């Protein structure tokens, strides 16, 4: 396993133990970076207007379209480190 992947998995575990819950915008950024790092570009259909949370999550992930997995992993790691 690469050092980046190991650091990413460590950051994922640490994200569940942050000293305080991040604001919603930060949580959406964490979600989007995680999905981009693990699944790549969002190819799904945007949820309907009645699913506001689903739409916000979809948009956070879709905004990262084209970003490589390694870059998304590094940004995720850096973001979690900044929240500790």
C-alpha positions in Angstrom: 0.0 0.0 0.0 1.3 3.4 -0.9 2.2 6.0 1.8 -0.5 8.3 0.4 -3.2 5.6 0.7 -2.1 4.7 4.2 -2.2 8.4 5.2 -5.6 8.8 3.6 -7.0 5.8 5.5 -5.5 7.2 8.7 -7.1 10.6 8.0 -10.5 8.9 7.4 -10.3 7.3 10.8 -9.2 10.6 12.4 -12.1 12.4 10.8 -14.5 10.5 13.0 -12.6 11.7 16.1 -12.3 15.4 15.5 -12.4 17.5 18.7 -15.5 19.4 17.4 -17.9 18.9 14.6 -17.0 20.9 11.5 -19.6 23.3 10.0 -21.8 22.0 7.2 -19.7 23.5 4.3 -16.6 21.8 5.7 -18.5 18.5 6.1 -19.6 18.7 2.5 -16.0 19.4 1.4 -14.9 16.3 3.4 -17.6 14.2 1.8 -16.8 15.4 -1.8 -13.1 14.8 -1.4 -13.7 11.4 0.1 -16.0 10.4 -2.8 -13.7 11.8 -5.4 -10.7 10.0 -3.9 -12.4 6.6 -3.6 -14.8 6.6 -6.6 -13.6 9.2 -9.1 -15.9 11.5 -10.9 -19.6 11.6 -10.0 -21.5 10.0 -12.8 -24.9 9.7 -11.0 -28.1 11.7 -11.4 -28.7 14.7 -9.3 -31.3 14.1 -6.6 -34.7 15.8 -6.9 -35.5 19.1 -5.2 -37.2 17.4 -2.3 -33.8 15.8 -1.2 -31.9 18.9 -0.2 -29.2 17.0 1.7 -28.7 14.6 -1.3 -28.4 17.6 -3.7 -25.9 19.3 -1.5 -23.8 16.2 -1.3 -24.1 15.6 -5.0 -23.0 19.1 -5.8 -20.0 19.0 -3.4 -18.8 15.8 -5.1 -19.6 17.0 -8.7 -17.6 20.3 -8.1 -14.5 18.1 -7.9 -15.0 16.5 -11.3 -11.7 15.9 -13.1 -9.6 16.0 -9.9 -7.3 12.9 -9.7 -7.7 10.4 -6.8 -4.2 11.2 -5.5 -4.8 14.9 -5.4 -8.2 14.4 -3.7 -6.6 12.1 -1.1 -3.9 14.7 -0.4 -6.5 17.5 0.0 -8.6 15.3 2.2 -5.6 14.6 4.4 -4.6 18.3 4.6 -8.2 19.3 5.5 -8.5 16.8 8.3 -5.1 17.8 9.6 -6.2 21.5 9.7 -9.3 20.5 11.7 -7.4 18.7 14.5 
